[in-house]
Structure formats: structure tokens, C-alpha cells
Amino acid sequence: MNQQILINDDIHYDDTRQCLIFTAMVSGMLVSCVIETTLSKEQALAHFKAHQFDYEMQAEQQIDEEAYSAQGEIELVQL
């Protein structure tokens, strides 16, 4: 685990964007990690809980690779 990346336990579903969002602290900066989904809010949150470790690893890898979107977010692939 990268010690400069801390994954926050703040997952939420954004109704407007229809995605899951959690944040990571990267060298003191807050970075949004986004998972687009077609699942309902309840299904999406349950899915995230079941695969949380995998999503956190995916986020860490993309942050390490500096794979930020134009909006400065990390876009994750739904598992």
C-alpha cells in the first residue's frame, strides 16, 4: 500500500451523475474517485461494499500512474 495515498471511507451515490464517488488523500490533496454505474443507489452501494478492496487498489494504481481525467478525478471501471 502506498503510504502517500489514503483512501477515505466516504462512499456516496451521486444521483445527478449516477455514479459512486469516494475520495483519496494524495500528498495532502483530496481526489475524487468515480465509478459510473447503471445500478440503483442501493445496489451500487452494496456492490461497492462487496468489492471495496478491489476498487481501492484500482484507485491507488491509477493515482500512482497519474491517470487523472480532465476534471482531475480518477475514473474507475465498474467490476
PyMOL Python script that loads the backbone (N, CA, C, O; Angstrom):
from pymol import cmd

cmd.read_pdbstr("""\
ATOM      1  N   MET A   1       0.837  -1.191   0.000  1.00  0.00           N
ATOM      2  CA  MET A   1       0.000   0.000   0.000  1.00  0.00           C
ATOM      3  C   MET A   1       0.869   1.237   0.000  1.00  0.00           C
ATOM      4  O   MET A   1       1.829   1.330   0.765  1.00  0.00           O
ATOM      5  N   ASN A   2       0.541   2.173  -0.843  1.00  0.00           N
ATOM      6  CA  ASN A   2       1.272   3.421  -0.947  1.00  0.00           C
ATOM      7  C   ASN A   2       0.939   4.288   0.267  1.00  0.00           C
ATOM      8  O   ASN A   2      -0.228   4.597   0.511  1.00  0.00           O
ATOM      9  N   GLN A   3       1.951   4.677   1.019  1.00  0.00           N
ATOM     10  CA  GLN A   3       1.725   5.452   2.236  1.00  0.00           C
ATOM     11  C   GLN A   3       1.335   6.907   1.954  1.00  0.00           C
ATOM     12  O   GLN A   3       0.844   7.596   2.848  1.00  0.00           O
ATOM     13  N   GLN A   4       1.547   7.379   0.729  1.00  0.00           N
ATOM     14  CA  GLN A   4       1.178   8.751   0.395  1.00  0.00           C
ATOM     15  C   GLN A   4      -0.266   8.843  -0.083  1.00  0.00           C
ATOM     16  O   GLN A   4      -0.770   9.942  -0.317  1.00  0.00           O
ATOM     17  N   ILE A   5      -0.939   7.700  -0.231  1.00  0.00           N
ATOM     18  CA  ILE A   5      -2.330   7.665  -0.664  1.00  0.00           C
ATOM     19  C   ILE A   5      -3.174   7.079   0.458  1.00  0.00           C
ATOM     20  O   ILE A   5      -2.956   5.945   0.883  1.00  0.00           O
ATOM     21  N   LEU A   6      -4.130   7.853   0.930  1.00  0.00           N
ATOM     22  CA  LEU A   6      -5.048   7.380   1.956  1.00  0.00           C
ATOM     23  C   LEU A   6      -6.455   7.396   1.385  1.00  0.00           C
ATOM     24  O   LEU A   6      -6.944   8.437   0.948  1.00  0.00           O
ATOM     25  N   ILE A   7      -7.104   6.236   1.389  1.00  0.00           N
ATOM     26  CA  ILE A   7      -8.461   6.132   0.880  1.00  0.00           C
ATOM     27  C   ILE A   7      -9.428   6.453   2.018  1.00  0.00           C
ATOM     28  O   ILE A   7      -9.355   5.851   3.089  1.00  0.00           O
ATOM     29  N   ASN A   8     -10.325   7.392   1.784  1.00  0.00           N
ATOM     30  CA  ASN A   8     -11.299   7.787   2.793  1.00  0.00           C
ATOM     31  C   ASN A   8     -12.519   6.876   2.749  1.00  0.00           C
ATOM     32  O   ASN A   8     -12.852   6.319   1.702  1.00  0.00           O
ATOM     33  N   ASP A   9     -13.172   6.732   3.876  1.00  0.00           N
ATOM     34  CA  ASP A   9     -14.374   5.905   3.982  1.00  0.00           C
ATOM     35  C   ASP A   9     -15.595   6.810   3.838  1.00  0.00           C
ATOM     36  O   ASP A   9     -16.375   6.975   4.776  1.00  0.00           O
ATOM     37  N   ASP A  10     -15.749   7.395   2.643  1.00  0.00           N
ATOM     38  CA  ASP A  10     -16.814   8.387   2.428  1.00  0.00           C
ATOM     39  C   ASP A  10     -17.607   8.106   1.149  1.00  0.00           C
ATOM     40  O   ASP A  10     -18.040   9.033   0.464  1.00  0.00           O
ATOM     41  N   ILE A  11     -17.791   6.841   0.839  1.00  0.00           N
ATOM     42  CA  ILE A  11     -18.501   6.471  -0.388  1.00  0.00           C
ATOM     43  C   ILE A  11     -19.925   7.026  -0.374  1.00  0.00           C
ATOM     44  O   ILE A  11     -20.622   6.956   0.637  1.00  0.00           O
ATOM     45  N   HIS A  12     -20.337   7.571  -1.502  1.00  0.00           N
ATOM     46  CA  HIS A  12     -21.722   8.017  -1.649  1.00  0.00           C
ATOM     47  C   HIS A  12     -22.148   7.899  -3.112  1.00  0.00           C
ATOM     48  O   HIS A  12     -21.317   7.832  -4.019  1.00  0.00           O
ATOM     49  N   TYR A  13     -23.440   7.875  -3.310  1.00  0.00           N
ATOM     50  CA  TYR A  13     -24.009   7.775  -4.647  1.00  0.00           C
ATOM     51  C   TYR A  13     -24.462   9.165  -5.070  1.00  0.00           C
ATOM     52  O   TYR A  13     -25.216   9.822  -4.352  1.00  0.00           O
ATOM     53  N   ASP A  14     -24.006   9.612  -6.228  1.00  0.00           N
ATOM     54  CA  ASP A  14     -24.391  10.911  -6.769  1.00  0.00           C
ATOM     55  C   ASP A  14     -25.562  10.693  -7.720  1.00  0.00           C
ATOM     56  O   ASP A  14     -25.392  10.141  -8.807  1.00  0.00           O
ATOM     57  N   ASP A  15     -26.751  11.129  -7.308  1.00  0.00           N
ATOM     58  CA  ASP A  15     -27.961  10.937  -8.105  1.00  0.00           C
ATOM     59  C   ASP A  15     -27.884  11.650  -9.451  1.00  0.00           C
ATOM     60  O   ASP A  15     -28.351  11.122 -10.460  1.00  0.00           O
ATOM     61  N   THR A  16     -27.311  12.815  -9.471  1.00  0.00           N
ATOM     62  CA  THR A  16     -27.234  13.605 -10.698  1.00  0.00           C
ATOM     63  C   THR A  16     -26.360  12.927 -11.748  1.00  0.00           C
ATOM     64  O   THR A  16     -26.737  12.844 -12.918  1.00  0.00           O
ATOM     65  N   ARG A  17     -25.209  12.450 -11.332  1.00  0.00           N
ATOM     66  CA  ARG A  17     -24.265  11.824 -12.258  1.00  0.00           C
ATOM     67  C   ARG A  17     -24.457  10.323 -12.385  1.00  0.00           C
ATOM     68  O   ARG A  17     -23.857   9.699 -13.260  1.00  0.00           O
ATOM     69  N   GLN A  18     -25.269   9.741 -11.542  1.00  0.00           N
ATOM     70  CA  GLN A  18     -25.492   8.290 -11.478  1.00  0.00           C
ATOM     71  C   GLN A  18     -24.161   7.547 -11.384  1.00  0.00           C
ATOM     72  O   GLN A  18     -23.799   6.741 -12.241  1.00  0.00           O
ATOM     73  N   CYS A  19     -23.457   7.860 -10.302  1.00  0.00           N
ATOM     74  CA  CYS A  19     -22.172   7.221 -10.076  1.00  0.00           C
ATOM     75  C   CYS A  19     -21.882   7.160  -8.577  1.00  0.00           C
ATOM     76  O   CYS A  19     -22.490   7.863  -7.769  1.00  0.00           O
ATOM     77  N   LEU A  20     -20.944   6.305  -8.247  1.00  0.00           N
ATOM     78  CA  LEU A  20     -20.421   6.226  -6.888  1.00  0.00           C
ATOM     79  C   LEU A  20     -19.186   7.103  -6.821  1.00  0.00           C
ATOM     80  O   LEU A  20     -18.406   7.165  -7.771  1.00  0.00           O
ATOM     81  N   ILE A  21     -19.012   7.781  -5.697  1.00  0.00           N
ATOM     82  CA  ILE A  21     -17.838   8.633  -5.523  1.00  0.00           C
ATOM     83  C   ILE A  21     -17.268   8.409  -4.127  1.00  0.00           C
ATOM     84  O   ILE A  21     -17.997   8.418  -3.135  1.00  0.00           O
ATOM     85  N   PHE A  22     -15.956   8.210  -4.066  1.00  0.00           N
ATOM     86  CA  PHE A  22     -15.241   8.232  -2.798  1.00  0.00           C
ATOM     87  C   PHE A  22     -13.989   9.065  -3.016  1.00  0.00           C
ATOM     88  O   PHE A  22     -13.617   9.347  -4.155  1.00  0.00           O
ATOM     89  N   THR A  23     -13.343   9.455  -1.940  1.00  0.00           N
ATOM     90  CA  THR A  23     -12.172  10.313  -2.074  1.00  0.00           C
ATOM     91  C   THR A  23     -10.920   9.628  -1.542  1.00  0.00           C
ATOM     92  O   THR A  23     -10.970   8.687  -0.751  1.00  0.00           O
ATOM     93  N   ALA A  24      -9.802  10.151  -2.018  1.00  0.00           N
ATOM     94  CA  ALA A  24      -8.492   9.701  -1.560  1.00  0.00           C
ATOM     95  C   ALA A  24      -7.661  10.942  -1.265  1.00  0.00           C
ATOM     96  O   ALA A  24      -7.765  11.951  -1.962  1.00  0.00           O
ATOM     97  N   MET A  25      -6.842  10.859  -0.234  1.00  0.00           N
ATOM     98  CA  MET A  25      -5.888  11.925   0.065  1.00  0.00           C
ATOM     99  C   MET A  25      -4.568  11.547  -0.585  1.00  0.00           C
ATOM    100  O   MET A  25      -3.998  10.492  -0.305  1.00  0.00           O
ATOM    101  N   VAL A  26      -4.094  12.425  -1.456  1.00  0.00           N
ATOM    102  CA  VAL A  26      -2.861  12.170  -2.188  1.00  0.00           C
ATOM    103  C   VAL A  26      -1.920  13.330  -1.906  1.00  0.00           C
ATOM    104  O   VAL A  26      -2.105  14.432  -2.422  1.00  0.00           O
ATOM    105  N   SER A  27      -0.924  13.078  -1.095  1.00  0.00           N
ATOM    106  CA  SER A  27       0.039  14.116  -0.722  1.00  0.00           C
ATOM    107  C   SER A  27      -0.660  15.400  -0.275  1.00  0.00           C
ATOM    108  O   SER A  27      -0.260  16.500  -0.656  1.00  0.00           O
ATOM    109  N   GLY A  28      -1.701  15.247   0.531  1.00  0.00           N
ATOM    110  CA  GLY A  28      -2.406  16.385   1.091  1.00  0.00           C
ATOM    111  C   GLY A  28      -3.533  16.928   0.234  1.00  0.00           C
ATOM    112  O   GLY A  28      -4.240  17.840   0.662  1.00  0.00           O
ATOM    113  N   MET A  29      -3.722  16.392  -0.968  1.00  0.00           N
ATOM    114  CA  MET A  29      -4.801  16.851  -1.851  1.00  0.00           C
ATOM    115  C   MET A  29      -5.930  15.832  -1.852  1.00  0.00           C
ATOM    116  O   MET A  29      -5.685  14.627  -1.804  1.00  0.00           O
ATOM    117  N   LEU A  30      -7.162  16.312  -1.907  1.00  0.00           N
ATOM    118  CA  LEU A  30      -8.324  15.450  -1.959  1.00  0.00           C
ATOM    119  C   LEU A  30      -8.670  15.166  -3.421  1.00  0.00           C
ATOM    120  O   LEU A  30      -8.886  16.088  -4.208  1.00  0.00           O
ATOM    121  N   VAL A  31      -8.721  13.879  -3.776  1.00  0.00           N
ATOM    122  CA  VAL A  31      -9.002  13.454  -5.147  1.00  0.00           C
ATOM    123  C   VAL A  31     -10.271  12.619  -5.149  1.00  0.00           C
ATOM    124  O   VAL A  31     -10.400  11.686  -4.358  1.00  0.00           O
ATOM    125  N   SER A  32     -11.208  12.944  -6.029  1.00  0.00           N
ATOM    126  CA  SER A  32     -12.435  12.164  -6.167  1.00  0.00           C
ATOM    127  C   SER A  32     -12.174  10.959  -7.061  1.00  0.00           C
ATOM    128  O   SER A  32     -11.525  11.064  -8.102  1.00  0.00           O
ATOM    129  N   CYS A  33     -12.696   9.810  -6.632  1.00  0.00           N
ATOM    130  CA  CYS A  33     -12.617   8.572  -7.402  1.00  0.00           C
ATOM    131  C   CYS A  33     -14.043   8.212  -7.789  1.00  0.00           C
ATOM    132  O   CYS A  33     -14.902   8.061  -6.921  1.00  0.00           O
ATOM    133  N   VAL A  34     -14.300   8.074  -9.076  1.00  0.00           N
ATOM    134  CA  VAL A  34     -15.656   7.956  -9.599  1.00  0.00           C
ATOM    135  C   VAL A  34     -15.854   6.612 -10.285  1.00  0.00           C
ATOM    136  O   VAL A  34     -15.011   6.155 -11.058  1.00  0.00           O
ATOM    137  N   ILE A  35     -17.001   5.985  -9.980  1.00  0.00           N
ATOM    138  CA  ILE A  35     -17.376   4.723 -10.616  1.00  0.00           C
ATOM    139  C   ILE A  35     -18.745   4.932 -11.249  1.00  0.00           C
ATOM    140  O   ILE A  35     -19.744   5.021 -10.535  1.00  0.00           O
ATOM    141  N   GLU A  36     -18.809   5.013 -12.571  1.00  0.00           N
ATOM    142  CA  GLU A  36     -20.103   5.136 -13.245  1.00  0.00           C
ATOM    143  C   GLU A  36     -20.818   3.805 -13.151  1.00  0.00           C
ATOM    144  O   GLU A  36     -20.195   2.748 -13.248  1.00  0.00           O
ATOM    145  N   THR A  37     -22.146   3.858 -12.958  1.00  0.00           N
ATOM    146  CA  THR A  37     -22.910   2.631 -12.781  1.00  0.00           C
ATOM    147  C   THR A  37     -24.326   2.784 -13.316  1.00  0.00           C
ATOM    148  O   THR A  37     -24.869   3.887 -13.372  1.00  0.00           O
ATOM    149  N   THR A  38     -24.910   1.664 -13.706  1.00  0.00           N
ATOM    150  CA  THR A  38     -26.318   1.647 -14.108  1.00  0.00           C
ATOM    151  C   THR A  38     -27.171   1.040 -13.001  1.00  0.00           C
ATOM    152  O   THR A  38     -28.387   0.911 -13.146  1.00  0.00           O
ATOM    153  N   LEU A  39     -26.533   0.670 -11.899  1.00  0.00           N
ATOM    154  CA  LEU A  39     -27.248   0.071 -10.773  1.00  0.00           C
ATOM    155  C   LEU A  39     -28.015   1.142  -9.995  1.00  0.00           C
ATOM    156  O   LEU A  39     -27.691   2.327 -10.064  1.00  0.00           O
ATOM    157  N   SER A  40     -29.033   0.707  -9.260  1.00  0.00           N
ATOM    158  CA  SER A  40     -29.739   1.636  -8.376  1.00  0.00           C
ATOM    159  C   SER A  40     -28.802   2.039  -7.247  1.00  0.00           C
ATOM    160  O   SER A  40     -27.758   1.418  -7.047  1.00  0.00           O
ATOM    161  N   LYS A  41     -29.168   3.064  -6.521  1.00  0.00           N
ATOM    162  CA  LYS A  41     -28.347   3.546  -5.412  1.00  0.00           C
ATOM    163  C   LYS A  41     -28.047   2.426  -4.425  1.00  0.00           C
ATOM    164  O   LYS A  41     -26.892   2.219  -4.054  1.00  0.00           O
ATOM    165  N   GLU A  42     -29.073   1.707  -4.001  1.00  0.00           N
ATOM    166  CA  GLU A  42     -28.900   0.629  -3.016  1.00  0.00           C
ATOM    167  C   GLU A  42     -28.020  -0.493  -3.563  1.00  0.00           C
ATOM    168  O   GLU A  42     -27.139  -0.997  -2.866  1.00  0.00           O
ATOM    169  N   GLN A  43     -28.266  -0.879  -4.821  1.00  0.00           N
ATOM    170  CA  GLN A  43     -27.476  -1.938  -5.448  1.00  0.00           C
ATOM    171  C   GLN A  43     -26.018  -1.505  -5.608  1.00  0.00           C
ATOM    172  O   GLN A  43     -25.097  -2.283  -5.361  1.00  0.00           O
ATOM    173  N   ALA A  44     -25.825  -0.262  -6.021  1.00  0.00           N
ATOM    174  CA  ALA A  44     -24.475   0.252  -6.244  1.00  0.00           C
ATOM    175  C   ALA A  44     -23.669   0.284  -4.947  1.00  0.00           C
ATOM    176  O   ALA A  44     -22.501  -0.102  -4.928  1.00  0.00           O
ATOM    177  N   LEU A  45     -24.298   0.746  -3.862  1.00  0.00           N
ATOM    178  CA  LEU A  45     -23.593   0.800  -2.578  1.00  0.00           C
ATOM    179  C   LEU A  45     -23.269  -0.600  -2.064  1.00  0.00           C
ATOM    180  O   LEU A  45     -22.193  -0.824  -1.509  1.00  0.00           O
ATOM    181  N   ALA A  46     -24.195  -1.546  -2.245  1.00  0.00           N
ATOM    182  CA  ALA A  46     -23.942  -2.935  -1.832  1.00  0.00           C
ATOM    183  C   ALA A  46     -22.817  -3.542  -2.674  1.00  0.00           C
ATOM    184  O   ALA A  46     -21.959  -4.258  -2.158  1.00  0.00           O
ATOM    185  N   HIS A  47     -22.835  -3.248  -3.966  1.00  0.00           N
ATOM    186  CA  HIS A  47     -21.786  -3.743  -4.868  1.00  0.00           C
ATOM    187  C   HIS A  47     -20.424  -3.194  -4.436  1.00  0.00           C
ATOM    188  O   HIS A  47     -19.440  -3.931  -4.378  1.00  0.00           O
ATOM    189  N   PHE A  48     -20.377  -1.902  -4.134  1.00  0.00           N
ATOM    190  CA  PHE A  48     -19.112  -1.300  -3.705  1.00  0.00           C
ATOM    191  C   PHE A  48     -18.611  -1.968  -2.429  1.00  0.00           C
ATOM    192  O   PHE A  48     -17.429  -2.294  -2.313  1.00  0.00           O
ATOM    193  N   LYS A  49     -19.505  -2.168  -1.485  1.00  0.00           N
ATOM    194  CA  LYS A  49     -19.105  -2.781  -0.210  1.00  0.00           C
ATOM    195  C   LYS A  49     -18.504  -4.163  -0.435  1.00  0.00           C
ATOM    196  O   LYS A  49     -17.532  -4.539   0.219  1.00  0.00           O
ATOM    197  N   ALA A  50     -19.090  -4.921  -1.369  1.00  0.00           N
ATOM    198  CA  ALA A  50     -18.586  -6.266  -1.656  1.00  0.00           C
ATOM    199  C   ALA A  50     -17.239  -6.254  -2.373  1.00  0.00           C
ATOM    200  O   ALA A  50     -16.488  -7.226  -2.303  1.00  0.00           O
ATOM    201  N   HIS A  51     -16.932  -5.155  -3.063  1.00  0.00           N
ATOM    202  CA  HIS A  51     -15.699  -5.078  -3.862  1.00  0.00           C
ATOM    203  C   HIS A  51     -14.816  -3.900  -3.468  1.00  0.00           C
ATOM    204  O   HIS A  51     -13.983  -3.453  -4.257  1.00  0.00           O
ATOM    205  N   GLN A  52     -14.995  -3.407  -2.272  1.00  0.00           N
ATOM    206  CA  GLN A  52     -14.302  -2.192  -1.832  1.00  0.00           C
ATOM    207  C   GLN A  52     -12.783  -2.296  -1.980  1.00  0.00           C
ATOM    208  O   GLN A  52     -12.147  -1.376  -2.494  1.00  0.00           O
ATOM    209  N   PHE A  53     -12.206  -3.396  -1.538  1.00  0.00           N
ATOM    210  CA  PHE A  53     -10.750  -3.544  -1.600  1.00  0.00           C
ATOM    211  C   PHE A  53     -10.269  -3.457  -3.047  1.00  0.00           C
ATOM    212  O   PHE A  53      -9.256  -2.814  -3.323  1.00  0.00           O
ATOM    213  N   ASP A  54     -10.984  -4.099  -3.969  1.00  0.00           N
ATOM    214  CA  ASP A  54     -10.594  -4.080  -5.381  1.00  0.00           C
ATOM    215  C   ASP A  54     -10.663  -2.667  -5.954  1.00  0.00           C
ATOM    216  O   ASP A  54      -9.784  -2.258  -6.711  1.00  0.00           O
ATOM    217  N   TYR A  55     -11.710  -1.919  -5.591  1.00  0.00           N
ATOM    218  CA  TYR A  55     -11.819  -0.536  -6.064  1.00  0.00           C
ATOM    219  C   TYR A  55     -10.722   0.345  -5.482  1.00  0.00           C
ATOM    220  O   TYR A  55     -10.186   1.209  -6.176  1.00  0.00           O
ATOM    221  N   GLU A  56     -10.388   0.134  -4.227  1.00  0.00           N
ATOM    222  CA  GLU A  56      -9.315   0.916  -3.608  1.00  0.00           C
ATOM    223  C   GLU A  56      -7.976   0.625  -4.270  1.00  0.00           C
ATOM    224  O   GLU A  56      -7.175   1.536  -4.480  1.00  0.00           O
ATOM    225  N   MET A  57      -7.731  -0.633  -4.598  1.00  0.00           N
ATOM    226  CA  MET A  57      -6.483  -0.997  -5.287  1.00  0.00           C
ATOM    227  C   MET A  57      -6.443  -0.377  -6.685  1.00  0.00           C
ATOM    228  O   MET A  57      -5.406   0.124  -7.119  1.00  0.00           O
ATOM    229  N   GLN A  58      -7.583  -0.413  -7.387  1.00  0.00           N
ATOM    230  CA  GLN A  58      -7.679   0.192  -8.716  1.00  0.00           C
ATOM    231  C   GLN A  58      -7.399   1.696  -8.632  1.00  0.00           C
ATOM    232  O   GLN A  58      -6.692   2.248  -9.475  1.00  0.00           O
ATOM    233  N   ALA A  59      -7.951   2.347  -7.625  1.00  0.00           N
ATOM    234  CA  ALA A  59      -7.741   3.786  -7.442  1.00  0.00           C
ATOM    235  C   ALA A  59      -6.269   4.084  -7.161  1.00  0.00           C
ATOM    236  O   ALA A  59      -5.693   4.999  -7.749  1.00  0.00           O
ATOM    237  N   GLU A  60      -5.665   3.313  -6.265  1.00  0.00           N
ATOM    238  CA  GLU A  60      -4.247   3.528  -5.941  1.00  0.00           C
ATOM    239  C   GLU A  60      -3.377   3.380  -7.178  1.00  0.00           C
ATOM    240  O   GLU A  60      -2.461   4.174  -7.393  1.00  0.00           O
ATOM    241  N   GLN A  61      -3.656   2.373  -7.987  1.00  0.00           N
ATOM    242  CA  GLN A  61      -2.860   2.147  -9.194  1.00  0.00           C
ATOM    243  C   GLN A  61      -2.995   3.325 -10.159  1.00  0.00           C
ATOM    244  O   GLN A  61      -1.998   3.797 -10.705  1.00  0.00           O
ATOM    245  N   GLN A  62      -4.210   3.794 -10.367  1.00  0.00           N
ATOM    246  CA  GLN A  62      -4.405   4.908 -11.295  1.00  0.00           C
ATOM    247  C   GLN A  62      -3.805   6.204 -10.759  1.00  0.00           C
ATOM    248  O   GLN A  62      -3.286   7.013 -11.527  1.00  0.00           O
ATOM    249  N   ILE A  63      -3.874   6.400  -9.452  1.00  0.00           N
ATOM    250  CA  ILE A  63      -3.246   7.582  -8.853  1.00  0.00           C
ATOM    251  C   ILE A  63      -1.733   7.502  -9.031  1.00  0.00           C
ATOM    252  O   ILE A  63      -1.097   8.492  -9.394  1.00  0.00           O
ATOM    253  N   ASP A  64      -1.153   6.331  -8.776  1.00  0.00           N
ATOM    254  CA  ASP A  64       0.293   6.149  -8.974  1.00  0.00           C
ATOM    255  C   ASP A  64       0.697   6.450 -10.416  1.00  0.00           C
ATOM    256  O   ASP A  64       1.771   6.997 -10.669  1.00  0.00           O
ATOM    257  N   GLU A  65      -0.181   6.084 -11.363  1.00  0.00           N
ATOM    258  CA  GLU A  65       0.094   6.318 -12.784  1.00  0.00           C
ATOM    259  C   GLU A  65      -0.311   7.723 -13.232  1.00  0.00           C
ATOM    260  O   GLU A  65      -0.153   8.085 -14.398  1.00  0.00           O
ATOM    261  N   GLU A  66      -0.836   8.508 -12.286  1.00  0.00           N
ATOM    262  CA  GLU A  66      -1.306   9.869 -12.556  1.00  0.00           C
ATOM    263  C   GLU A  66      -2.307   9.892 -13.702  1.00  0.00           C
ATOM    264  O   GLU A  66      -2.238  10.745 -14.587  1.00  0.00           O
ATOM    265  N   ALA A  67      -3.246   8.935 -13.675  1.00  0.00           N
ATOM    266  CA  ALA A  67      -4.262   8.798 -14.726  1.00  0.00           C
ATOM    267  C   ALA A  67      -5.511   9.595 -14.370  1.00  0.00           C
ATOM    268  O   ALA A  67      -6.596   9.032 -14.232  1.00  0.00           O
ATOM    269  N   TYR A  68      -5.356  10.892 -14.223  1.00  0.00           N
ATOM    270  CA  TYR A  68      -6.459  11.773 -13.855  1.00  0.00           C
ATOM    271  C   TYR A  68      -7.251  12.176 -15.099  1.00  0.00           C
ATOM    272  O   TYR A  68      -6.687  12.340 -16.181  1.00  0.00           O
ATOM    273  N   SER A  69      -8.551  12.331 -14.932  1.00  0.00           N
ATOM    274  CA  SER A  69      -9.396  12.820 -16.026  1.00  0.00           C
ATOM    275  C   SER A  69      -9.173  14.315 -16.194  1.00  0.00           C
ATOM    276  O   SER A  69      -8.436  14.930 -15.423  1.00  0.00           O
ATOM    277  N   ALA A  70      -9.808  14.893 -17.200  1.00  0.00           N
ATOM    278  CA  ALA A  70      -9.708  16.340 -17.428  1.00  0.00           C
ATOM    279  C   ALA A  70     -10.268  17.126 -16.246  1.00  0.00           C
ATOM    280  O   ALA A  70      -9.881  18.272 -16.020  1.00  0.00           O
ATOM    281  N   GLN A  71     -11.196  16.498 -15.480  1.00  0.00           N
ATOM    282  CA  GLN A  71     -11.781  17.145 -14.307  1.00  0.00           C
ATOM    283  C   GLN A  71     -10.934  16.932 -13.050  1.00  0.00           C
ATOM    284  O   GLN A  71     -11.301  17.407 -11.975  1.00  0.00           O
ATOM    285  N   GLY A  72      -9.816  16.232 -13.169  1.00  0.00           N
ATOM    286  CA  GLY A  72      -8.945  15.982 -12.026  1.00  0.00           C
ATOM    287  C   GLY A  72      -9.395  14.815 -11.167  1.00  0.00           C
ATOM    288  O   GLY A  72      -8.957  14.672 -10.026  1.00  0.00           O
ATOM    289  N   GLU A  73     -10.270  13.979 -11.715  1.00  0.00           N
ATOM    290  CA  GLU A  73     -10.790  12.820 -10.986  1.00  0.00           C
ATOM    291  C   GLU A  73     -10.127  11.538 -11.476  1.00  0.00           C
ATOM    292  O   GLU A  73      -9.515  11.492 -12.543  1.00  0.00           O
ATOM    293  N   ILE A  74     -10.270  10.515 -10.668  1.00  0.00           N
ATOM    294  CA  ILE A  74      -9.855   9.174 -11.063  1.00  0.00           C
ATOM    295  C   ILE A  74     -11.122   8.433 -11.463  1.00  0.00           C
ATOM    296  O   ILE A  74     -12.039   8.286 -10.655  1.00  0.00           O
ATOM    297  N   GLU A  75     -11.176   7.965 -12.709  1.00  0.00           N
ATOM    298  CA  GLU A  75     -12.341   7.247 -13.206  1.00  0.00           C
ATOM    299  C   GLU A  75     -12.069   5.752 -13.154  1.00  0.00           C
ATOM    300  O   GLU A  75     -11.181   5.245 -13.837  1.00  0.00           O
ATOM    301  N   LEU A  76     -12.843   5.059 -12.337  1.00  0.00           N
ATOM    302  CA  LEU A  76     -12.653   3.629 -12.146  1.00  0.00           C
ATOM    303  C   LEU A  76     -13.615   2.830 -13.009  1.00  0.00           C
ATOM    304  O   LEU A  76     -14.699   3.302 -13.351  1.00  0.00           O
ATOM    305  N   VAL A  77     -13.211   1.621 -13.355  1.00  0.00           N
ATOM    306  CA  VAL A  77     -14.031   0.713 -14.142  1.00  0.00           C
ATOM    307  C   VAL A  77     -14.872  -0.106 -13.188  1.00  0.00           C
ATOM    308  O   VAL A  77     -14.344  -0.677 -12.235  1.00  0.00           O
ATOM    309  N   GLN A  78     -16.188  -0.174 -13.428  1.00  0.00           N
ATOM    310  CA  GLN A  78     -17.061  -0.973 -12.580  1.00  0.00           C
ATOM    311  C   GLN A  78     -16.708  -2.442 -12.749  1.00  0.00           C
ATOM    312  O   GLN A  78     -16.559  -2.926 -13.871  1.00  0.00           O
ATOM    313  N   LEU A  79     -16.574  -3.145 -11.639  1.00  0.00           N
ATOM    314  CA  LEU A  79     -16.240  -4.576 -11.660  1.00  0.00           C
ATOM    315  C   LEU A  79     -17.476  -5.418 -11.860  1.00  0.00           C
ATOM    316  O   LEU A  79     -17.386  -6.645 -11.905  1.00  0.00           O
TER     317      LEU A  79
END
""", "prot")
cmd.dss("prot")
cmd.show_as("cartoon", "prot")
cmd.util.cbc("prot")
cmd.orient("prot")
